[in-house]
Amino acid sequence: MSTRRHILTRSAAVFGAASSGLLLPTMSSAQGAKVRVGFMLPYTGTFAQLGVAIENGFRMAINEQGGKLGGREIEFFKVDDESDPSKGIENANKLVQRDKVDVIVGTVHSGVQMGIQKVARDTGVLSLIPNAGVHAATRGLCAPNVFRTSFANSQPTRALGKVMVDKGHKKAVWITWKYAAGDEAFEGFKEGYTAAGGTIIKELGLPFPQVEFQALLTEIAALKPDAVACFWAGGGAAKFIRDYAAAGLKGKIPLYGSGFLTEGVLDAAGPAADGIITTMHYSDSLDTPRNKKFRLDFAKTFKAQPDVYAVQGYDTGLLLVQGANAVKGDLANKAALYKSMEGAVVDSPRGKWTMSASHNPIQDIYVRQVENKENKVLGVAAKALADSGAGCKMT
């Protein structure tokens, strides 16, 4: 029986027993029982490839431990969150109430993350965020049982402004999807760019996940800014890059972005992506033994090249491994588990990073430029950049 079928039948059995009034014994906290790990990720839609990369990275970190957490075997459960915020609470509750998971790994979409955040705060389930950068998760709605291994939405773009001004681009247009991730990426860009002496002459946006860019590209051409800065991700990013070039803007108005613009989409974007400069907490071309080994191992295992999403999934696994090993697999020992994870120094392919007091990575942000379908590192835009954690009270 395949793992997926096993998950589906196991989940159906639990759900069926619950609905028929039978009570199944709860053994998830017992040392002999398997650790129950729930993936709540997008497996369909514009972010589907991101969800798969995150899961693959996480599984690789676990496989390096012989497939165990603190010596305990693992049972995996999966929910496709469809990048649909309206189903966020319902889907997270499926994993917690129905599947009785010990930990939720998810998600990508910041709006969906808010649903997970509510369930995590209400139930106390350990929640590991491998992507969604929504500020509230590690600011006003932070919690002792919620840890992010990726970034806050404003981190990558906060480092972008100075890079642009240093290149003489003092008038910029900003463009993004109008949703939480886009708004918060803009917060970081605005702070960094204006502090460096730049002026934002126009903000442009589209509702998520629309990708009809033509009218906005026409407006950019008319505005004649020194440069364009943006936040897009997944399939939408690839289309924006192609449309930007097709509109005749490539080579005339330099395009900059949060690194998600060019992550995992360079094959789809093709030559239109060449020359784009982004800031990001990872680059596939980082010339370190740690990154080279990771990339080789990942490619051998999954027959695909890893991107930042795979690294974030991998680091989520590394963090959980460190915590689980510290408590010898007893994830019910929450005080010791959280203390270990808070003090973690994660030896990541992106470079070593530590956890802030609000449970968000303190990490280097790199400047990268696309060259022949690769994000080449030009240097470090910001060393050990932390999010403010404003409003976080760990109670």
Legacy VTK file of the C-alpha trace (Angstrom):
# vtk DataFile Version 3.0
C-alpha trace
ASCII
DATASET POLYDATA
POINTS 395 float
0.000 0.000 0.000
1.377 3.398 -0.926
2.077 5.956 1.776
-0.621 8.231 0.383
-3.224 5.466 0.357
-2.209 4.446 3.833
-2.636 8.020 5.022
-6.052 8.307 3.405
-7.348 4.983 4.752
-5.861 5.588 8.196
-7.450 9.044 8.316
-10.760 7.651 7.093
-10.674 4.982 9.787
-10.088 7.547 12.506
-12.799 9.838 11.137
-15.234 6.926 10.721
-14.652 5.720 14.262
-15.132 9.207 15.643
-18.376 9.744 13.751
-19.774 6.395 14.893
-19.201 7.299 18.534
-16.244 4.956 19.097
-13.264 6.376 20.948
-9.894 5.326 19.651
-7.069 5.119 22.194
-4.808 8.159 22.073
-1.198 7.059 22.137
0.487 9.908 20.309
2.357 11.094 23.402
3.464 7.626 24.445
7.111 6.856 23.798
6.339 3.676 21.872
3.845 5.330 19.536
4.753 6.949 16.253
5.180 10.710 16.052
2.283 12.051 14.015
3.387 14.754 11.576
0.796 16.654 9.534
1.633 18.466 6.305
-0.778 21.302 5.547
0.549 22.589 2.247
-0.691 23.609 -1.223
-0.635 20.596 -3.531
-2.815 22.213 -6.232
-2.979 25.727 -7.687
-0.321 28.384 -8.287
1.721 27.366 -5.221
1.583 23.573 -5.776
5.260 23.217 -6.717
6.207 25.128 -3.563
4.294 22.710 -1.353
5.986 19.701 -2.935
9.451 21.260 -2.561
8.811 21.989 1.135
7.626 18.451 1.835
10.604 16.952 -0.015
13.057 19.115 1.932
11.441 18.188 5.254
11.489 14.473 4.438
15.171 14.706 3.462
16.107 16.133 6.869
14.160 13.336 8.580
15.688 10.670 6.328
19.149 11.848 7.393
18.093 10.763 10.894
17.142 7.294 9.707
13.552 8.378 9.229
12.978 8.918 12.955
12.444 11.778 15.396
14.224 11.379 18.698
14.332 7.631 18.042
10.599 7.357 17.309
9.100 6.320 14.008
6.863 8.777 12.152
3.417 8.620 10.611
2.640 11.336 8.058
-0.742 12.928 7.283
-1.426 15.345 4.420
-4.023 18.027 3.705
-4.081 20.085 0.510
-4.821 23.601 1.761
-5.410 24.824 -1.840
-4.014 28.252 -0.829
-7.578 29.010 0.281
-7.741 31.125 3.472
-11.455 30.393 3.912
-10.612 26.724 4.562
-7.576 27.376 6.785
-9.164 26.733 10.184
-11.172 23.747 8.931
-8.130 22.080 7.354
-5.889 22.661 10.372
-8.584 21.207 12.614
-8.728 18.086 10.435
-5.097 17.397 11.273
-5.425 18.238 14.977
-8.859 16.830 15.834
-9.215 13.987 13.329
-5.623 12.855 12.782
-4.345 13.808 16.256
-1.042 15.115 14.897
1.773 16.106 17.247
3.022 18.791 14.860
1.671 20.714 11.861
4.125 21.666 9.104
2.537 24.462 7.060
2.057 26.548 5.069
2.900 28.728 2.047
0.035 31.265 1.779
0.009 33.929 4.498
-3.806 34.064 4.582
-4.040 30.312 5.139
-1.376 30.597 7.842
-3.685 32.801 9.872
-6.113 29.868 10.092
-3.345 27.546 11.260
-2.228 30.224 13.715
-5.661 30.351 15.335
-5.821 26.565 15.676
-2.261 26.418 17.031
-3.005 29.078 19.635
-6.326 27.459 20.598
-5.075 23.858 20.839
-1.373 24.224 21.703
-0.289 21.911 18.855
3.320 22.466 17.750
3.194 24.536 14.547
6.208 24.886 12.248
5.935 27.463 9.452
8.140 26.519 6.459
7.220 29.530 4.322
4.293 31.888 5.066
5.885 35.144 6.175
2.779 36.831 7.602
3.976 39.268 10.271
1.332 38.468 12.880
2.638 34.894 13.276
5.808 36.144 14.964
4.552 39.560 16.050
1.169 40.256 17.659
-0.129 36.667 17.422
3.118 34.904 18.317
2.924 31.820 20.526
5.366 29.550 22.409
4.337 26.588 20.211
4.728 28.394 16.849
8.138 28.547 15.136
8.957 29.941 11.681
11.946 28.637 9.726
11.628 30.878 6.671
11.332 34.667 6.944
9.006 37.506 7.869
7.455 38.967 4.712
9.347 42.245 5.049
12.797 40.693 5.632
13.944 40.042 2.030
12.613 43.351 0.689
13.957 45.418 3.597
17.430 44.703 2.228
16.437 45.532 -1.380
16.093 49.325 -1.158
19.740 50.130 -0.462
20.834 47.781 -3.243
18.700 49.744 -5.724
19.734 53.202 -4.525
23.404 52.163 -4.596
22.887 51.426 -8.307
21.465 54.925 -8.861
17.780 53.953 -9.008
16.190 56.693 -6.911
12.633 56.651 -8.343
10.792 53.337 -8.254
7.394 51.820 -8.947
6.253 49.023 -6.626
3.939 46.261 -7.897
2.508 43.159 -6.201
-0.580 41.072 -5.466
-2.803 42.917 -2.989
-2.855 40.446 -0.119
-1.028 40.048 3.193
2.285 38.850 1.766
2.374 41.612 -0.849
1.427 44.343 1.622
4.057 43.230 4.149
6.762 42.835 1.512
5.994 46.439 0.582
6.401 47.494 4.226
9.980 46.199 4.181
10.773 47.697 0.794
9.349 51.100 1.684
11.315 51.212 4.935
14.620 50.212 3.321
14.250 52.226 0.116
13.177 55.511 1.662
15.843 55.220 4.385
18.439 54.875 1.604
17.112 58.008 -0.122
14.766 56.523 -2.707
11.274 57.720 -3.653
8.360 55.415 -4.500
6.425 57.215 -7.215
3.570 54.704 -7.529
2.178 51.554 -5.888
0.420 49.139 -8.232
-1.450 45.947 -7.403
-3.702 43.092 -8.471
-5.988 40.900 -6.344
-4.445 37.469 -5.596
-4.091 35.265 -7.657
-4.906 37.306 -10.803
-2.188 37.446 -13.466
-3.546 39.919 -16.040
-0.593 42.310 -15.963
-0.927 44.154 -19.277
-2.685 47.338 -18.075
-0.234 47.721 -15.184
2.787 47.200 -17.442
1.441 49.902 -19.775
1.174 52.232 -16.771
4.765 51.455 -15.729
5.997 52.305 -19.239
4.210 55.666 -19.040
5.580 56.479 -15.570
9.215 55.924 -16.681
10.655 55.089 -13.233
14.367 54.387 -12.720
13.431 50.841 -11.740
10.556 48.539 -10.749
10.486 46.580 -7.474
8.000 43.783 -6.910
6.753 40.787 -4.979
5.398 37.764 -6.884
5.794 34.033 -6.342
5.090 30.705 -8.032
3.348 30.566 -11.403
2.355 34.217 -11.198
6.001 35.243 -10.909
6.980 33.328 -14.044
4.174 34.962 -16.033
5.041 38.457 -14.745
8.673 38.036 -15.825
7.645 36.874 -19.310
5.011 39.606 -19.678
7.455 42.295 -18.484
9.854 41.328 -21.267
7.069 40.973 -23.856
5.879 44.513 -23.025
9.302 45.829 -24.030
10.302 46.875 -20.497
13.213 44.441 -20.074
16.454 46.283 -20.804
14.737 49.673 -20.447
13.529 49.700 -16.831
15.529 47.385 -14.532
13.403 44.852 -12.606
14.140 44.083 -8.949
12.263 41.954 -6.477
11.954 39.946 -3.356
13.818 36.728 -4.149
10.561 34.829 -4.547
10.257 36.461 -7.965
12.925 34.115 -9.332
12.634 31.081 -7.036
11.630 27.808 -8.649
10.375 29.549 -11.800
13.499 30.135 -13.893
12.769 27.263 -16.292
9.252 28.583 -16.840
10.406 32.205 -17.139
13.197 31.416 -19.608
15.569 34.085 -20.979
13.153 36.845 -19.905
14.511 36.425 -16.346
18.158 37.119 -17.221
19.562 40.137 -15.379
16.834 40.406 -12.718
18.287 41.324 -9.303
16.650 40.078 -6.097
17.368 39.910 -2.377
16.822 36.642 -0.543
17.958 34.536 2.392
19.203 31.784 0.051
20.741 31.304 -3.358
21.275 28.074 -5.239
24.772 29.282 -6.163
26.035 29.761 -2.582
29.595 28.432 -2.780
29.806 26.547 0.514
30.432 22.851 1.228
27.153 22.704 3.166
25.091 24.011 0.249
26.872 21.897 -2.340
26.295 18.699 -0.342
22.637 19.566 0.211
22.051 20.274 -3.467
23.745 17.060 -4.569
21.865 14.913 -2.039
18.523 16.544 -2.887
19.033 16.108 -6.643
19.944 12.442 -6.183
16.920 11.785 -3.959
14.200 13.710 -5.798
15.600 14.027 -9.341
15.030 17.782 -9.131
17.014 20.886 -8.231
16.229 22.364 -4.796
15.129 25.970 -4.378
14.534 28.171 -1.338
11.293 26.332 -0.558
13.136 23.017 -0.386
15.738 24.638 1.907
13.010 26.005 4.186
11.354 22.586 4.344
14.730 21.027 5.082
15.449 23.544 7.833
12.005 22.883 9.337
13.028 19.247 9.575
16.415 20.156 11.070
14.746 22.305 13.739
12.266 19.585 14.678
15.039 16.974 14.762
17.062 19.134 17.158
14.071 19.598 19.449
13.001 15.940 19.315
16.524 14.694 20.011
16.842 17.033 22.988
13.751 15.475 24.621
14.575 11.931 23.394
11.398 11.824 21.349
9.070 12.922 24.165
7.335 15.769 22.349
4.911 16.064 25.271
7.798 17.581 27.268
6.946 20.944 25.753
9.016 23.231 27.970
12.255 21.386 27.148
11.253 20.949 23.488
10.597 24.661 22.984
13.726 25.679 24.883
15.872 23.537 22.601
14.246 24.937 19.477
14.540 28.532 20.731
18.270 28.034 21.303
18.883 26.272 17.998
21.706 27.204 15.670
20.463 25.722 12.408
23.291 24.584 10.133
21.422 25.368 6.942
22.392 25.348 3.260
21.562 29.085 3.393
24.191 29.603 6.116
23.834 29.172 9.873
20.908 31.017 11.427
19.429 31.434 14.883
15.912 31.897 16.252
14.733 35.294 17.449
12.826 35.764 20.705
9.609 35.873 18.652
10.527 32.602 16.859
11.589 33.996 13.473
14.996 33.403 11.795
17.827 35.888 12.260
19.643 35.442 8.960
21.811 36.896 6.207
20.069 38.327 3.129
21.941 37.882 -0.168
21.910 39.910 -3.388
21.402 37.667 -6.408
21.241 38.160 -10.168
19.687 35.737 -12.665
22.178 34.349 -15.156
21.399 31.355 -17.384
18.582 30.011 -15.188
20.537 30.414 -11.962
20.397 32.948 -9.114
24.052 33.965 -8.861
25.186 35.481 -5.553
26.613 38.987 -5.892
27.173 39.529 -2.172
25.465 39.996 1.198
22.847 42.752 1.312
22.295 42.513 5.092
24.045 40.490 7.800
22.027 38.716 10.524
18.830 40.597 9.709
16.108 40.168 12.341
12.429 41.019 12.220
11.240 43.465 14.859
8.868 40.998 16.524
6.751 44.057 17.371
3.849 43.245 19.687
4.991 39.704 20.458
4.219 38.564 23.995
5.012 34.922 24.705
2.252 33.996 27.149
LINES 1 396
395 0 1 2 3 4 5 6 7 8 9 10 11 12 13 14 15 16 17 18 19 20 21 22 23 24 25 26 27 28 29 30 31 32 33 34 35 36 37 38 39 40 41 42 43 44 45 46 47 48 49 50 51 52 53 54 55 56 57 58 59 60 61 62 63 64 65 66 67 68 69 70 71 72 73 74 75 76 77 78 79 80 81 82 83 84 85 86 87 88 89 90 91 92 93 94 95 96 97 98 99 100 101 102 103 104 105 106 107 108 109 110 111 112 113 114 115 116 117 118 119 120 121 122 123 124 125 126 127 128 129 130 131 132 133 134 135 136 137 138 139 140 141 142 143 144 145 146 147 148 149 150 151 152 153 154 155 156 157 158 159 160 161 162 163 164 165 166 167 168 169 170 171 172 173 174 175 176 177 178 179 180 181 182 183 184 185 186 187 188 189 190 191 192 193 194 195 196 197 198 199 200 201 202 203 204 205 206 207 208 209 210 211 212 213 214 215 216 217 218 219 220 221 222 223 224 225 226 227 228 229 230 231 232 233 234 235 236 237 238 239 240 241 242 243 244 245 246 247 248 249 250 251 252 253 254 255 256 257 258 259 260 261 262 263 264 265 266 267 268 269 270 271 272 273 274 275 276 277 278 279 280 281 282 283 284 285 286 287 288 289 290 291 292 293 294 295 296 297 298 299 300 301 302 303 304 305 306 307 308 309 310 311 312 313 314 315 316 317 318 319 320 321 322 323 324 325 326 327 328 329 330 331 332 333 334 335 336 337 338 339 340 341 342 343 344 345 346 347 348 349 350 351 352 353 354 355 356 357 358 359 360 361 362 363 364 365 366 367 368 369 370 371 372 373 374 375 376 377 378 379 380 381 382 383 384 385 386 387 388 389 390 391 392 393 394
